[in-house]
Structures are given as structure tokens and as C-alpha cells.
Amino acid sequence: MYFGMFDPTFILLIPAIIFAFIAQSRVNSAYNNYSGVAGRNGMTGAAAARKILDSNGLDHVSVEMGKGRLSDHYDPRKKIMRLSPDVYNGSSIASLAIAAHESGHAIQHGSKYVPLSIRNVIAVPVSIVSGLSWPLLIVGLIVIQTGYYSQGNLIFNIGIFAFVGVILFHTITLPVELNASRRALVQLEELGIVLPEETGGAKKVLSAAAMTYVAALAVAVANLLRILLIRGRS
């Protein structure tokens, strides 16, 4: 096991970290650009969400104002969509795109979209397992260093399996988010929430947001490769 001042396996993370940084920068740039461009119909994010939900037979789903910037989400357990204040009250292209994306998740839930159903089932156990993965990996390495190789490798291997759960969650999340964005664009266009010439801006906001999920998966995979390399030399 190599415990120098520099761990060469960290090199594996650098491309993924750069990608994640670029993806987050694109999100901030797209949001900042289009949060200053008002939709011509004057509809707020809350009104847009309500229109999309009602048009898809989801009048039982409530739309509430949440807290924090870009904290927008749909809660499938309570059937509540919470939009951040800027999105809820805003009438910008960015606000409309984000509200439509969260409405896309509600539509997925209402239509029993399989990837979303899988994500909802595994979300809680994966969050628990993922929280245990790194402690298990670190404890495993410490035990190995003390000379208890069999016990240490067992703990480390359990940590690896726990981390695979993280990969699984990111893998299933990606198609869920991409599908929600596709549904959002369809709803925005078909319901006339944005005009044809405004669709491009909404698409840029949604595409930038989707890249963050790709980046999260890339970082997780790079971390798994690094963990496997560390295991191989322990």
C-alpha cells in the first residue's frame, strides 16, 4: 500500500472534476443569462407548472414555494412540487424551463415511468449505503495496515459494494432527468407557455442542467476506478 504525500490514483479524478466544474459553470451561466429574459406571455413558473399539471390530469399535485436558490424539486411521496422563490414568482425563460422540468417528474410519476419508480424505491437505502461506503473503505485500509489483511480486505470489499450502490443511483438518475427535460420541452411548446423563438433558451437551460447529472456519474465512476486501484495494491 502506498501512503506517500501524493496518491497517484488521484489523477483519475482530475478529468471528472474538471468536467463537473464545467458542467456547473454552464448551469450557472445558462440560468443567469435566461433568468433575465422574460417570457413574452408573462406567465410565472408557478402558473406554468399548474397549467402543465392540470393539462396532464395531475390537478391533485400541489405547487408550493420552497426555500433557497435552485432548490426546485418534486416530492412523489407527498405529491407536492416545491419551486424556489425565483422560479415560483419569476416569469423568465429560466423559471419556466425549471418549472416545466419539475412538472416532467410529476408526469413521470403519474404515468408510472419505470426508471423513476426504480429511483424512488432505491433512493433511501442507497443514501444510507452511500454514507457508509467511505467510512468502510477507510476502516478497511486501516485494518490492513495493522496487519489483519483478511479482515481489512473484507471490510474494504464491503465498502466497494456500497459504493457501487452510488454508481447505480447516478446511472438510474440520468435517464430520469433527461426524460423529464424532454417532457418539459414538449409541454412548453404544446401548451404555448413559451413562444417558438423562446424554445431555444429553454432548451439551453435544461441541457446545461442535464450535464450536471452526467458529470456526477463521471465523478462517481472515476472514484470507483480509483478505489479498485487502491484495493489492487493493498
Short mmCIF file of the C-alpha atoms (twelve columns), coordinates in Angstrom:
data_MODEL
# 
_entry.id   MODEL 
# 
loop_
_atom_site.group_PDB 
_atom_site.id 
_atom_site.type_symbol 
_atom_site.label_atom_id 
_atom_site.label_alt_id 
_atom_site.label_comp_id 
_atom_site.label_asym_id 
_atom_site.label_seq_id 
_atom_site.Cartn_x 
_atom_site.Cartn_y 
_atom_site.Cartn_z 
_atom_site.pdbx_PDB_model_num 
ATOM 1   C CA . MET A 1   0.000   0.000   0.000   1 
ATOM 2   C CA . TYR A 2   1.370   3.422   -0.980  1 
ATOM 3   C CA . PHE A 3   0.941   6.196   1.571   1 
ATOM 4   C CA . GLY A 4   3.199   8.952   0.249   1 
ATOM 5   C CA . MET A 5   2.446   12.621  0.289   1 
ATOM 6   C CA . PHE A 6   0.872   12.234  -3.144  1 
ATOM 7   C CA . ASP A 7   -1.522  9.486   -4.104  1 
ATOM 8   C CA . PRO A 8   -1.110  8.909   -7.875  1 
ATOM 9   C CA . THR A 9   -4.604  7.431   -8.174  1 
ATOM 10  C CA . PHE A 10  -5.969  10.943  -7.622  1 
ATOM 11  C CA . ILE A 11  -5.012  11.661  -11.244 1 
ATOM 12  C CA . LEU A 12  -8.035  9.600   -12.283 1 
ATOM 13  C CA . LEU A 13  -10.333 12.135  -10.654 1 
ATOM 14  C CA . ILE A 14  -8.897  15.214  -12.347 1 
ATOM 15  C CA . PRO A 15  -10.729 14.903  -15.725 1 
ATOM 16  C CA . ALA A 16  -14.040 14.135  -13.973 1 
ATOM 17  C CA . ILE A 17  -13.613 17.043  -11.563 1 
ATOM 18  C CA . ILE A 18  -12.843 19.406  -14.446 1 
ATOM 19  C CA . PHE A 19  -15.914 18.109  -16.291 1 
ATOM 20  C CA . ALA A 20  -18.062 18.640  -13.188 1 
ATOM 21  C CA . PHE A 21  -16.730 22.181  -12.807 1 
ATOM 22  C CA . ILE A 22  -17.510 22.980  -16.445 1 
ATOM 23  C CA . ALA A 23  -20.995 21.475  -16.134 1 
ATOM 24  C CA . GLN A 24  -21.777 23.537  -13.040 1 
ATOM 25  C CA . SER A 25  -20.416 26.668  -14.724 1 
ATOM 26  C CA . ARG A 26  -22.718 26.030  -17.688 1 
ATOM 27  C CA . VAL A 27  -25.710 25.710  -15.369 1 
ATOM 28  C CA . ASN A 28  -24.907 28.975  -13.625 1 
ATOM 29  C CA . SER A 29  -24.263 30.725  -16.934 1 
ATOM 30  C CA . ALA A 30  -27.460 29.468  -18.584 1 
ATOM 31  C CA . TYR A 31  -29.567 30.278  -15.526 1 
ATOM 32  C CA . ASN A 32  -28.081 33.738  -15.114 1 
ATOM 33  C CA . ASN A 33  -28.490 34.511  -18.814 1 
ATOM 34  C CA . TYR A 34  -32.081 33.364  -19.150 1 
ATOM 35  C CA . SER A 35  -33.295 34.429  -15.724 1 
ATOM 36  C CA . GLY A 36  -33.023 37.930  -17.153 1 
ATOM 37  C CA . VAL A 37  -35.066 37.118  -20.250 1 
ATOM 38  C CA . ALA A 38  -38.796 37.404  -19.550 1 
ATOM 39  C CA . GLY A 39  -41.222 35.060  -21.267 1 
ATOM 40  C CA . ARG A 40  -43.489 37.035  -23.544 1 
ATOM 41  C CA . ASN A 41  -46.686 35.513  -22.187 1 
ATOM 42  C CA . GLY A 42  -45.887 36.848  -18.695 1 
ATOM 43  C CA . MET A 43  -46.643 33.513  -17.022 1 
ATOM 44  C CA . THR A 44  -44.836 32.756  -13.759 1 
ATOM 45  C CA . GLY A 45  -43.117 29.472  -13.014 1 
ATOM 46  C CA . ALA A 46  -45.895 28.566  -10.581 1 
ATOM 47  C CA . ALA A 47  -48.583 29.283  -13.180 1 
ATOM 48  C CA . ALA A 48  -46.689 27.303  -15.818 1 
ATOM 49  C CA . ALA A 49  -46.354 24.318  -13.506 1 
ATOM 50  C CA . ARG A 50  -50.036 24.490  -12.632 1 
ATOM 51  C CA . LYS A 51  -51.013 24.604  -16.305 1 
ATOM 52  C CA . ILE A 52  -48.825 21.631  -17.198 1 
ATOM 53  C CA . LEU A 53  -50.063 19.572  -14.264 1 
ATOM 54  C CA . ASP A 54  -53.740 20.306  -14.937 1 
ATOM 55  C CA . SER A 55  -53.308 19.573  -18.645 1 
ATOM 56  C CA . ASN A 56  -51.950 16.131  -17.759 1 
ATOM 57  C CA . GLY A 57  -54.660 15.194  -15.263 1 
ATOM 58  C CA . LEU A 58  -52.489 15.983  -12.242 1 
ATOM 59  C CA . ASP A 59  -54.686 18.567  -10.555 1 
ATOM 60  C CA . HIS A 60  -54.145 16.698  -7.257  1 
ATOM 61  C CA . VAL A 61  -50.458 17.683  -7.282  1 
ATOM 62  C CA . SER A 62  -49.931 20.927  -5.401  1 
ATOM 63  C CA . VAL A 63  -47.384 23.612  -6.272  1 
ATOM 64  C CA . GLU A 64  -45.735 25.366  -3.345  1 
ATOM 65  C CA . MET A 65  -42.955 27.885  -2.897  1 
ATOM 66  C CA . GLY A 66  -39.874 26.388  -1.332  1 
ATOM 67  C CA . LYS A 67  -36.748 27.947  0.123   1 
ATOM 68  C CA . GLY A 68  -33.325 28.570  -1.309  1 
ATOM 69  C CA . ARG A 69  -31.951 29.219  -4.785  1 
ATOM 70  C CA . LEU A 70  -32.404 26.394  -7.313  1 
ATOM 71  C CA . SER A 71  -33.944 24.150  -4.642  1 
ATOM 72  C CA . ASP A 72  -36.735 23.082  -7.009  1 
ATOM 73  C CA . HIS A 73  -37.950 19.504  -6.706  1 
ATOM 74  C CA . TYR A 74  -40.985 17.241  -6.926  1 
ATOM 75  C CA . ASP A 75  -41.836 15.123  -3.884  1 
ATOM 76  C CA . PRO A 76  -43.512 11.923  -5.161  1 
ATOM 77  C CA . ARG A 77  -44.479 10.763  -1.659  1 
ATOM 78  C CA . LYS A 78  -46.491 13.865  -0.825  1 
ATOM 79  C CA . LYS A 79  -47.320 14.755  -4.442  1 
ATOM 80  C CA . ILE A 80  -46.025 18.266  -3.919  1 
ATOM 81  C CA . MET A 81  -43.893 20.357  -6.244  1 
ATOM 82  C CA . ARG A 82  -41.736 22.887  -4.449  1 
ATOM 83  C CA . LEU A 83  -40.294 25.682  -6.534  1 
ATOM 84  C CA . SER A 84  -37.620 28.080  -5.335  1 
ATOM 85  C CA . PRO A 85  -38.867 31.670  -4.850  1 
ATOM 86  C CA . ASP A 86  -37.191 32.933  -8.038  1 
ATOM 87  C CA . VAL A 87  -38.777 30.178  -10.097 1 
ATOM 88  C CA . TYR A 88  -42.157 30.273  -8.357  1 
ATOM 89  C CA . ASN A 89  -42.617 34.012  -8.799  1 
ATOM 90  C CA . GLY A 90  -40.406 34.533  -11.833 1 
ATOM 91  C CA . SER A 91  -41.636 34.821  -15.407 1 
ATOM 92  C CA . SER A 92  -38.249 34.362  -17.075 1 
ATOM 93  C CA . ILE A 93  -37.379 31.659  -19.605 1 
ATOM 94  C CA . ALA A 94  -35.198 30.026  -16.947 1 
ATOM 95  C CA . SER A 95  -38.068 29.969  -14.433 1 
ATOM 96  C CA . LEU A 96  -40.458 28.473  -16.961 1 
ATOM 97  C CA . ALA A 97  -37.947 25.812  -18.039 1 
ATOM 98  C CA . ILE A 98  -37.205 24.727  -14.468 1 
ATOM 99  C CA . ALA A 99  -40.889 24.650  -13.501 1 
ATOM 100 C CA . ALA A 100 -41.621 22.571  -16.596 1 
ATOM 101 C CA . HIS A 101 -38.785 20.166  -15.748 1 
ATOM 102 C CA . GLU A 102 -40.172 19.517  -12.272 1 
ATOM 103 C CA . SER A 103 -43.612 19.105  -13.844 1 
ATOM 104 C CA . GLY A 104 -41.987 16.490  -16.065 1 
ATOM 105 C CA . HIS A 105 -41.128 14.499  -12.940 1 
ATOM 106 C CA . ALA A 106 -44.746 14.727  -11.775 1 
ATOM 107 C CA . ILE A 107 -45.878 13.460  -15.185 1 
ATOM 108 C CA . GLN A 108 -43.388 10.597  -14.908 1 
ATOM 109 C CA . HIS A 109 -44.782 9.717   -11.516 1 
ATOM 110 C CA . GLY A 110 -48.357 9.884   -12.737 1 
ATOM 111 C CA . SER A 111 -47.598 7.641   -15.722 1 
ATOM 112 C CA . LYS A 112 -45.567 5.206   -13.586 1 
ATOM 113 C CA . TYR A 113 -42.398 5.810   -15.558 1 
ATOM 114 C CA . VAL A 114 -40.271 2.770   -14.677 1 
ATOM 115 C CA . PRO A 115 -36.848 4.421   -14.173 1 
ATOM 116 C CA . LEU A 116 -38.413 6.955   -11.786 1 
ATOM 117 C CA . SER A 117 -40.180 4.175   -9.887  1 
ATOM 118 C CA . ILE A 118 -36.856 2.342   -9.520  1 
ATOM 119 C CA . ARG A 119 -35.106 5.504   -8.336  1 
ATOM 120 C CA . ASN A 120 -37.812 6.195   -5.756  1 
ATOM 121 C CA . VAL A 121 -37.509 2.651   -4.390  1 
ATOM 122 C CA . ILE A 122 -33.719 2.667   -4.071  1 
ATOM 123 C CA . ALA A 123 -33.267 6.312   -3.005  1 
ATOM 124 C CA . VAL A 124 -33.460 5.773   0.783   1 
ATOM 125 C CA . PRO A 125 -31.377 2.569   1.021   1 
ATOM 126 C CA . VAL A 126 -28.785 3.966   -1.381  1 
ATOM 127 C CA . SER A 127 -28.467 7.161   0.665   1 
ATOM 128 C CA . ILE A 128 -27.759 5.047   3.750   1 
ATOM 129 C CA . VAL A 129 -25.333 2.740   1.962   1 
ATOM 130 C CA . SER A 130 -23.506 5.595   0.247   1 
ATOM 131 C CA . GLY A 131 -22.963 7.257   3.614   1 
ATOM 132 C CA . LEU A 132 -21.273 4.096   4.857   1 
ATOM 133 C CA . SER A 133 -19.099 3.456   1.791   1 
ATOM 134 C CA . TRP A 134 -16.182 5.805   2.534   1 
ATOM 135 C CA . PRO A 135 -16.005 5.016   6.290   1 
ATOM 136 C CA . LEU A 136 -15.897 1.301   5.419   1 
ATOM 137 C CA . LEU A 137 -13.158 1.849   2.844   1 
ATOM 138 C CA . ILE A 138 -11.048 3.900   5.258   1 
ATOM 139 C CA . VAL A 139 -11.523 1.467   8.143   1 
ATOM 140 C CA . GLY A 140 -10.631 -1.411  5.810   1 
ATOM 141 C CA . LEU A 141 -7.353  0.270   4.838   1 
ATOM 142 C CA . ILE A 142 -6.510  0.980   8.472   1 
ATOM 143 C CA . VAL A 143 -7.142  -2.642  9.439   1 
ATOM 144 C CA . ILE A 144 -4.981  -3.826  6.537   1 
ATOM 145 C CA . GLN A 145 -2.165  -1.532  7.692   1 
ATOM 146 C CA . THR A 146 -2.289  -3.105  11.155  1 
ATOM 147 C CA . GLY A 147 -1.581  -6.497  9.608   1 
ATOM 148 C CA . TYR A 148 -5.079  -8.011  9.639   1 
ATOM 149 C CA . TYR A 149 -5.241  -8.498  5.883   1 
ATOM 150 C CA . SER A 150 -8.233  -10.833 5.638   1 
ATOM 151 C CA . GLN A 151 -10.432 -8.759  7.913   1 
ATOM 152 C CA . GLY A 152 -9.306  -5.499  6.339   1 
ATOM 153 C CA . ASN A 153 -9.925  -6.709  2.803   1 
ATOM 154 C CA . LEU A 154 -13.374 -7.941  3.798   1 
ATOM 155 C CA . ILE A 155 -14.316 -4.531  5.195   1 
ATOM 156 C CA . PHE A 156 -12.808 -2.791  2.160   1 
ATOM 157 C CA . ASN A 157 -14.726 -5.053  -0.239  1 
ATOM 158 C CA . ILE A 158 -17.984 -4.301  1.564   1 
ATOM 159 C CA . GLY A 159 -17.168 -0.617  1.095   1 
ATOM 160 C CA . ILE A 160 -16.685 -1.212  -2.623  1 
ATOM 161 C CA . PHE A 161 -20.085 -2.884  -2.930  1 
ATOM 162 C CA . ALA A 162 -21.608 0.027   -1.021  1 
ATOM 163 C CA . PHE A 163 -20.017 2.469   -3.440  1 
ATOM 164 C CA . VAL A 164 -21.405 0.509   -6.393  1 
ATOM 165 C CA . GLY A 165 -24.806 1.481   -4.995  1 
ATOM 166 C CA . VAL A 166 -23.839 5.119   -5.538  1 
ATOM 167 C CA . ILE A 167 -22.998 4.341   -9.184  1 
ATOM 168 C CA . LEU A 168 -26.329 2.559   -9.571  1 
ATOM 169 C CA . PHE A 169 -28.239 5.566   -8.253  1 
ATOM 170 C CA . HIS A 170 -26.450 8.009   -10.580 1 
ATOM 171 C CA . THR A 171 -26.954 5.627   -13.506 1 
ATOM 172 C CA . ILE A 172 -30.718 5.407   -12.996 1 
ATOM 173 C CA . THR A 173 -30.979 9.138   -12.227 1 
ATOM 174 C CA . LEU A 174 -29.510 10.203  -15.570 1 
ATOM 175 C CA . PRO A 175 -32.297 8.848   -17.853 1 
ATOM 176 C CA . VAL A 176 -34.911 10.098  -15.369 1 
ATOM 177 C CA . GLU A 177 -33.593 13.648  -15.595 1 
ATOM 178 C CA . LEU A 178 -33.103 13.576  -19.372 1 
ATOM 179 C CA . ASN A 179 -36.624 12.265  -19.867 1 
ATOM 180 C CA . ALA A 180 -38.073 14.944  -17.571 1 
ATOM 181 C CA . SER A 181 -36.348 17.625  -19.649 1 
ATOM 182 C CA . ARG A 182 -37.695 16.163  -22.910 1 
ATOM 183 C CA . ARG A 183 -41.198 16.136  -21.435 1 
ATOM 184 C CA . ALA A 184 -40.697 19.714  -20.253 1 
ATOM 185 C CA . LEU A 185 -39.849 20.988  -23.734 1 
ATOM 186 C CA . VAL A 186 -42.871 19.225  -25.224 1 
ATOM 187 C CA . GLN A 187 -45.185 20.756  -22.627 1 
ATOM 188 C CA . LEU A 188 -43.703 24.236  -23.003 1 
ATOM 189 C CA . GLU A 189 -44.252 24.146  -26.752 1 
ATOM 190 C CA . GLU A 190 -47.604 22.343  -26.941 1 
ATOM 191 C CA . LEU A 191 -49.239 24.462  -24.242 1 
ATOM 192 C CA . GLY A 192 -47.844 27.700  -25.620 1 
ATOM 193 C CA . ILE A 193 -46.056 28.531  -22.386 1 
ATOM 194 C CA . VAL A 194 -43.073 29.696  -24.412 1 
ATOM 195 C CA . LEU A 195 -43.179 31.006  -27.956 1 
ATOM 196 C CA . PRO A 196 -41.304 29.142  -30.734 1 
ATOM 197 C CA . GLU A 197 -38.488 31.679  -30.704 1 
ATOM 198 C CA . GLU A 198 -38.094 31.211  -26.936 1 
ATOM 199 C CA . THR A 199 -37.745 27.432  -27.074 1 
ATOM 200 C CA . GLY A 200 -34.023 27.615  -27.769 1 
ATOM 201 C CA . GLY A 201 -33.380 29.421  -24.486 1 
ATOM 202 C CA . ALA A 202 -35.420 26.911  -22.504 1 
ATOM 203 C CA . LYS A 203 -33.533 24.075  -24.177 1 
ATOM 204 C CA . LYS A 204 -30.168 25.616  -23.209 1 
ATOM 205 C CA . VAL A 205 -31.215 25.862  -19.562 1 
ATOM 206 C CA . LEU A 206 -32.415 22.257  -19.480 1 
ATOM 207 C CA . SER A 207 -29.403 20.916  -21.400 1 
ATOM 208 C CA . ALA A 208 -26.978 22.649  -19.039 1 
ATOM 209 C CA . ALA A 209 -28.769 21.185  -16.033 1 
ATOM 210 C CA . ALA A 210 -28.649 17.699  -17.576 1 
ATOM 211 C CA . MET A 211 -24.869 17.938  -17.910 1 
ATOM 212 C CA . THR A 212 -24.525 18.120  -14.125 1 
ATOM 213 C CA . TYR A 213 -26.045 14.631  -13.843 1 
ATOM 214 C CA . VAL A 214 -23.641 13.306  -16.472 1 
ATOM 215 C CA . ALA A 215 -20.782 14.897  -14.519 1 
ATOM 216 C CA . ALA A 216 -21.967 13.372  -11.228 1 
ATOM 217 C CA . LEU A 217 -21.947 9.918   -12.830 1 
ATOM 218 C CA . ALA A 218 -18.478 10.547  -14.300 1 
ATOM 219 C CA . VAL A 219 -17.069 11.571  -10.907 1 
ATOM 220 C CA . ALA A 220 -18.621 8.516   -9.247  1 
ATOM 221 C CA . VAL A 221 -17.178 6.143   -11.879 1 
ATOM 222 C CA . ALA A 222 -13.734 7.772   -11.602 1 
ATOM 223 C CA . ASN A 223 -13.872 7.335   -7.829  1 
ATOM 224 C CA . LEU A 224 -14.779 3.666   -8.213  1 
ATOM 225 C CA . LEU A 225 -11.838 3.087   -10.573 1 
ATOM 226 C CA . ARG A 226 -9.558  4.803   -8.063  1 
ATOM 227 C CA . ILE A 227 -10.904 2.634   -5.236  1 
ATOM 228 C CA . LEU A 228 -10.299 -0.526  -7.267  1 
ATOM 229 C CA . LEU A 229 -6.708  0.551   -7.978  1 
ATOM 230 C CA . ILE A 230 -6.110  1.185   -4.282  1 
ATOM 231 C CA . ARG A 231 -7.528  -2.247  -3.500  1 
ATOM 232 C CA . GLY A 232 -5.213  -3.851  -6.035  1 
ATOM 233 C CA . ARG A 233 -2.094  -2.553  -4.330  1 
ATOM 234 C CA . SER A 234 -3.226  -3.042  -0.717  1 
# 
